[in-house]
Amino acid sequence: MADGKWIEGLTPGMSVGAAAHKVLSIRCAVVQHYLPLAVEKADEDIEYVHQLRVGTRRAGAALRVFRAVLPNRWRRRVRRALRQLRQAAGAVRDWDVFLVHLGQAKPLHTAAGRPAADFLLGYGLGQRRAALIHLAAVAATDGPDFDEAARQLLAALDEHGGRGPSFRQFALDQFHTLLTGFHQAVLADPSQPAELHQLRIQGKRLRYALEIFVPCLPEWFRDHLYPLIEQLQELLGTIQDTVVEAERLRELAVYLRQHRPQEWPRLRPGLDSRTKSLRAQIPPLRKAFQKWRSQWLIQAEQAHQLLAAPLSVA
């Protein structure tokens, strides 16, 4: 099944209600497709959980974009169910990433590091299993609620879909606001992990909105701006994963020293080396962000110029 990134059939002249129906029907269908696969076949392919997580994010972004034209009762129910599913899938995905990185960690592939590697493998597998059990429980309770609320939401849009302004004007207004807010956040030049994480969240919102609004914008936005935002997401995602893993290992080290002192001398070399290597990755990643930021400042100027001339939109 397609991931629902680009929505076929959207046109600038359609009503915003009709656009909302088309986008949400596809985005909700992606979640419904991947939810049983993530619950039942996550051990066969970790991409099922990843696609479920991304699908819930895109569906949530569509709810946020079209909030003004959605009936609040069903919008809130869909949003709540999506949040529960996203968080549960996110927990599994975090441990999938942890285990992938574990297999790539050179400090753990030495004689001194192998005891820690074995310990972390068992720890990660146990945590992932617990997260999968939780995902299955959430799917059993919130999955049916999501299905019903999404059905009711789409039915309401189908009944009143012809109302509202044109999709083009709606898209231009919304996208300009999102772009301006994101650009201001970049201008603030964040450097701390928490600040960069917040910028990543804003970037996701801009990216997911652009996926919806791209039929109403010049092709330049899809060809040039979108890849730049994607690049930032990858970079900031790597920074976030690295910071989180280093902190997780630090907390494990504290626990082991306090509660398993007999095991600590055997596990310490690998844990210390892995933590040190993770922290060493942060400065180059921050330099990469500064390089990206320089590119953004150039491209953002052109983006604002294009938005200031809406008649040029195809």
Stockholm file with secondary structure:
# STOCKHOLM 1.0

chainA/1-314         MADGKWIEGLTPGMSVGAAAHKVLSIRCAVVQHYLPLAVEKADEDIEYVHQLRVGTRRAGAALRVFRAVLPNRWRRRVRRALRQLRQAAGAVRDWDVFLVHLGQAKPLHTAAGRPAADFLLGYGLGQRRAALIHLAAVAATDGPDFDEAARQLLAALDEHGGRGPSFRQFALDQFHTLLTGFHQAVLADPSQPAELHQLRIQGKRLRYALEIFVPCLPEWFRDHLYPLIEQLQELLGTIQDTVVEAERLRELAVYLRQHRPQEWPRLRPGLDSRTKSLRAQIPPLRKAFQKWRSQWLIQAEQAHQLLAAPLSVA
#=GR chainA/1-314 SS CCCSSSCTTCCTTSBHHHHHHHHHHHHHHHHHHHHHHHHHSTTTCTHHHHHHHHHHHHHHHHHHHTGGGSCHHHHHHHHHHHHHHHHHHHHHHHHHHHHHHHHHCGGGSSTTTHHHHHHHHHHHHHHHHHHHHHHHHHHHHHHHHHHHHHHHHHHHHHHHTTCSSBHHHHHHHHHHHHHHHHHHHHHTCCCSHHHHHHHHHHHHHHHHHHHHHGGGSCHHIIIIIHHHHHHHHHHHHHHHHHHHHHHHHHHHHHHHHHHCTTTHHHHHHHHHHHHHHHHHHHHHHHHHHHHHHHHHHHHHHHHHHHHTCGGGCC
#=GC SS_cons         CCCSSSCTTCCTTSBHHHHHHHHHHHHHHHHHHHHHHHHHSTTTCTHHHHHHHHHHHHHHHHHHHTGGGSCHHHHHHHHHHHHHHHHHHHHHHHHHHHHHHHHHCGGGSSTTTHHHHHHHHHHHHHHHHHHHHHHHHHHHHHHHHHHHHHHHHHHHHHHHTTCSSBHHHHHHHHHHHHHHHHHHHHHTCCCSHHHHHHHHHHHHHHHHHHHHHGGGSCHHIIIIIHHHHHHHHHHHHHHHHHHHHHHHHHHHHHHHHHHCTTTHHHHHHHHHHHHHHHHHHHHHHHHHHHHHHHHHHHHHHHHHHHHTCGGGCC
//
